[in-house]
Amino acid sequence: MSMKQQALLLSAPLFADVHHKEQQEFNGFSCSGCQGNGWHWKEDKDGDRIKEPCSVCGGTGKLKAVVTIEWKADS
């Protein structure tokens, strides 16, 4: 079975004194809170089952990772 894998290859910037921070976004991950559904089953006050949006992904079913890299001197 094929698997999607995202990777970040690091290399020091040419002008580290000017660009000492950088940020990359990786998206398309299934939400671990709702397993990609975007909702959870709940009961209302009458006992009927309703779908409540997932509080982790906001109802989208997807998550993204935001990776921030800060370049500093190696001591």
N, C-alpha and C positions, 0 to 999 in steps of 0.2 A: 504494500500500500504506500502511495506517495505521501510525503509530508512537506508542508510549507515551512520554511525556516528563514528567518531574517537575521542578518548579521551586520555588525558594525566593525569596520577595519579602522584602527586608529593610526594616525601619523601626525607628528608634531607640525603645527602650522608654521609657515614661513616667518610671520611677524607675530610671535607669541606675546610680545610686549603690548601690541595693539589689540589683538584678538585672543584674549586669554580664556574666554568662555565660548562654547558653542553648544547648540541644542539640535537634537535630531528626534523626529517623531516616527514611530512604527505603529501602523494601525491594522485593523482587520482581525483582532483577537476576539474569540468568543468570550462573553462575560462569564466569570466563574461564579457569580452570585445567582444567576438564573439559567445557566448553561446555554445561553444564546437565545432563550425565548423572549426576553424583554419584559417578562411579567411573572408574578407569583399568584397562585390561587389564594383568595381570602373569602371570608364569609361576611356578608353585610348584616345589619341589625335584624333582618327578617330571616336570616339563615340561608339565604341564596348565595351561591358561589359566584364570585366576581373576579375579574383579573385586575390586579394592582400592579402598576409599573414598578420595575425593579429599582431599588434605591441605589444600587451600585452603578448601573449603566444608564439610568434615566429612561429606560424603556427601549433603548436601541438594540440591545442584545450584543453589542460590540464594545470593546475597550481599545484604547491606544496607550502605548508606552511613550513617555517623554523622557529622553535621556539627556542629561546636561553634563558636559565635560568641562572641567576647569583645569587649565594648564598652570602648573606651579614648578618651582625649582625642585630638583631631586636632591635631598640632603642626606 
